[in-house]
Amino acid sequence: MKSTKIKHLIISSILCLATIGIFLLFGKKLPDVVPVHWDSSGNVNGTIAKTSLTYGAPVAYLLINFIAFAKFQGDRVHIMV
């Protein structure tokens, strides 16, 4: 059971880091400032620099991944449908 959790951690971490590769491949098509939030009228009211999006977002995903792994290491997850 523990090896399964480690496999999930490794696979999910690879997916988080793969987003850096995707951003590097297609990042040149992004503007220098990327809109990330819009108001109810459709006006941009939140932006992020392309470099922050390219490197910061995947690192943040990776940190969240590790925190979730550590928090739920011994817990059983129950999904209610």
Backbone as numpy.savetxt, mean C-alpha at the origin, in Angstrom:
# Nx Ny Nz CAx CAy CAz Cx Cy Cz
1.01 -24.30 10.69 0.18 -23.09 10.69 1.04 -21.84 10.69
2.13 -21.86 11.47 3.00 -20.69 11.52 3.68 -20.44 10.18
4.07 -21.51 9.49 4.72 -21.33 8.19 3.75 -20.73 7.17
2.48 -21.03 7.29 1.48 -20.44 6.40 1.39 -18.94 6.63
1.43 -18.52 7.90 1.37 -17.09 8.20 2.62 -16.38 7.67
3.76 -17.02 7.81 5.00 -16.43 7.29 4.92 -16.32 5.76
4.39 -17.35 5.10 4.23 -17.30 3.64 3.33 -16.14 3.24
2.23 -15.96 3.98 1.32 -14.86 3.67 2.01 -13.52 3.86
2.82 -13.41 4.92 3.56 -12.17 5.16 4.54 -11.90 4.02
5.26 -12.91 3.59 6.23 -12.74 2.52 5.55 -12.36 1.21
4.48 -13.07 0.87 3.77 -12.79 -0.38 3.16 -11.39 -0.36
2.52 -11.03 0.74 1.91 -9.70 0.81 2.97 -8.60 0.81
4.12 -8.87 1.42 5.21 -7.88 1.40 5.76 -7.71 -0.01
5.89 -8.79 -0.74 6.35 -8.71 -2.13 5.36 -7.90 -2.97
4.07 -8.10 -2.75 3.07 -7.34 -3.49 3.14 -5.85 -3.14
3.38 -5.55 -1.86 3.53 -4.15 -1.47 4.72 -3.51 -2.17
5.83 -4.23 -2.20 7.03 -3.69 -2.83 6.94 -3.69 -4.36
6.12 -4.58 -4.92 5.95 -4.61 -6.37 5.32 -3.32 -6.88
4.57 -2.64 -6.02 3.97 -1.37 -6.46 5.05 -0.34 -6.79
6.22 -0.43 -6.12 7.31 0.47 -6.48 7.73 0.23 -7.93
7.84 -1.03 -8.31 8.19 -1.35 -9.70 7.17 -0.84 -10.68
5.91 -0.98 -10.33 4.84 -0.49 -11.21 4.92 1.02 -11.34
5.13 1.71 -10.21 5.27 3.16 -10.28 6.48 3.58 -11.09
7.58 2.84 -10.96 8.78 3.18 -11.73 8.56 2.97 -13.23
7.81 1.92 -13.59 7.53 1.67 -15.00 6.62 2.72 -15.61
5.58 3.09 -14.87 4.57 3.99 -15.43 4.61 5.39 -14.83
5.54 5.63 -13.92 5.60 6.91 -13.22 5.90 8.10 -14.10
6.61 7.86 -15.19 6.93 8.99 -16.07 5.68 9.57 -16.72
4.60 8.81 -16.72 3.34 9.30 -17.28 2.55 10.13 -16.27
2.95 10.06 -14.99 2.26 10.82 -13.96 2.74 12.26 -13.94
1.86 13.19 -13.58 2.31 14.57 -13.41 3.19 14.68 -12.15
3.92 15.79 -12.01 4.78 15.97 -10.84 3.98 16.03 -9.55
2.78 16.57 -9.62 1.87 16.61 -8.48 0.63 15.82 -8.86
0.32 14.78 -8.08 -0.77 13.86 -8.42 -1.99 14.16 -7.53
-3.16 14.40 -8.12 -4.36 14.58 -7.30 -4.76 13.27 -6.64
-5.11 13.35 -5.36 -5.49 12.14 -4.63 -6.83 12.27 -3.91
-7.39 13.48 -3.90 -8.68 13.66 -3.23 -9.46 14.76 -3.92
-10.77 14.55 -4.01 -11.65 15.51 -4.67 -12.81 15.81 -3.73
-13.37 17.03 -3.84 -14.56 17.35 -3.05 -15.81 16.87 -3.78
-16.96 17.13 -3.21 -18.20 16.62 -3.79 -18.53 17.25 -5.14
-17.92 18.37 -5.46 -18.13 19.01 -6.75 -17.13 18.55 -7.80
-16.19 17.70 -7.41 -15.21 17.20 -8.35 -13.95 18.03 -8.44
-13.81 19.01 -7.55 -12.61 19.84 -7.53 -11.52 19.16 -6.69
-10.30 19.21 -7.19 -9.18 18.61 -6.46 -8.92 19.43 -5.20
-8.88 18.74 -4.05 -8.55 19.44 -2.80 -7.47 18.69 -2.01
-6.79 17.76 -2.67 -5.67 17.06 -2.05 -4.74 16.53 -3.11
-3.44 16.81 -2.95 -2.44 16.34 -3.91 -1.26 15.74 -3.17
-0.42 15.02 -3.91 0.79 14.45 -3.36 1.86 14.50 -4.45
3.09 14.71 -4.02 4.20 14.73 -4.99 4.39 13.34 -5.57
4.80 13.30 -6.83 4.98 12.02 -7.52 5.99 11.13 -6.80
7.07 11.69 -6.30 8.07 10.88 -5.61 7.52 10.32 -4.30
6.73 11.09 -3.60 6.11 10.58 -2.36 5.16 9.44 -2.66
4.43 9.57 -3.74 3.51 8.51 -4.14 4.27 7.27 -4.58
5.35 7.47 -5.34 6.11 6.34 -5.88 6.78 5.52 -4.78
7.37 6.19 -3.81 8.13 5.47 -2.78 7.41 5.44 -1.43
6.76 6.52 -1.07 6.12 6.61 0.25 4.93 5.69 0.42
4.08 5.62 -0.59 2.88 4.78 -0.49 3.24 3.30 -0.33
4.11 2.74 -1.17 4.46 1.33 -0.98 5.12 1.03 0.37
5.94 1.95 0.85 6.56 1.76 2.17 5.50 1.81 3.26
4.54 2.71 3.13 3.44 2.78 4.10 2.62 1.48 4.06
2.35 0.95 2.88 1.63 -0.32 2.77 2.40 -1.43 3.46
3.71 -1.43 3.27 4.56 -2.46 3.87 4.54 -2.36 5.40
4.61 -1.14 5.92 4.55 -0.96 7.37 3.21 -1.42 7.94
2.13 -1.07 7.27 0.81 -1.52 7.71 0.73 -3.04 7.66
1.33 -3.63 6.66 1.36 -5.09 6.53 2.06 -5.72 7.73
3.24 -5.18 8.10 3.98 -5.72 9.23 3.26 -5.50 10.55
2.64 -4.34 10.71 1.90 -4.05 11.95 0.73 -5.00 12.09
-0.02 -5.21 11.00 -1.16 -6.13 11.04 -0.69 -7.55 11.33
0.42 -7.96 10.74 0.96 -9.29 10.99 1.32 -9.45 12.46
1.99 -8.46 13.03 2.39 -8.54 14.44 1.19 -8.52 15.37
0.20 -7.71 15.04 -0.99 -7.58 15.90 -1.81 -8.86 15.91
-1.97 -9.48 14.77 -2.84 -10.65 14.67 -2.06 -11.96 14.66
-0.82 -11.93 15.10 0.01 -13.12 15.09 -0.63 -14.29 15.82
-1.15 -14.05 17.01 -1.72 -15.14 17.78 -3.24 -15.22 17.72
-3.86 -14.24 17.10 -5.33 -14.20 17.06 -5.88 -15.03 15.92
-7.06 -15.54 16.15 -7.80 -16.20 15.06 -8.73 -15.16 14.45
-8.73 -15.10 13.18 -9.57 -14.12 12.47 -10.89 -14.77 12.13
-11.98 -14.14 12.55 -13.32 -14.65 12.25 -13.98 -13.70 11.27
-14.40 -14.21 10.16 -15.07 -13.39 9.16 -16.56 -13.72 9.21
-17.36 -12.70 9.46 -18.81 -12.89 9.53 -19.42 -12.41 8.23
-20.25 -13.23 7.66 -20.88 -12.88 6.39 -22.32 -12.57 6.62
